[in-house]
């Protein structure tokens, strides 16, 4: 394998076709085709599926792309080395998660405790199936999802075929989140009957083919006559603060949630919902993949915030 082969491959991915890549590199199309064919023969698998309109990466091609991007990044870093003025490259972590608070709260706390001088955290809110694809295609280092307890086994069966695995963090309870000024804010627990007359603020999950969506829709019982559907957490929090609406959010412990939110001066409260369906929180990553520092720290923070078995340690986090 040569650096030219890697660079040609990367250019084809960017251009979407061998013909356009050849033009961008100022070489002939037969030359770039032969280079890629030689590379595929050396590797023993196909990198592209050829179409009349261009090329598409195979599953092996996606994996190859992930690894050569690291190679090219390292080569670039080597070329930038300056013995007198060397710059430390930031540690990086890409997180893909469903539309929830589950991955945002740990990130907020990580920023206060990271020992590294340089880091880059990326967080993307995605649909359930996209979270899995992000991890599979190496666009994310891990994916955070919630799923109905009865569906964990079937999820693992699907993931193993992609070289992925699901790690359970905690079984969560469904709770009602309202503003501190809400008429229900002083209740110790709430029932469906208690919240029925208030507007329901929720993520737009009706069209998402997600096991977690099924659980949430089952829990929300669809009895509310007033519904506000949103697709980001910021607007959900604003609506909770400014209206008499409520949202349903899974969490492990109402006291720790309220303490954490209170420390951030967000005027909302979490109240357990009686007779709610069990929800499992966990993360997806690649089987056998090494866990780097940022990934390890993030998993620790998620576990401390959500795992019931670590509730005694919650105060250390908060």
Helices and strands as residue ranges (DSSP letters): H 3-15, H 18-25, H 29-43, E 48-51, E 54-57, H 59-79, E 91-97, H 104-113, E 119-125, H 128-136, E 142-148, G 149-151, H 152-160, E 164-179, E 189-190, H 192-195, E 200-203, H 211-220, E 227-230, H 233-242, E 247-251, H 254-263, E 268-273, E 279-286, H 293-306, G 308-313, H 314-317
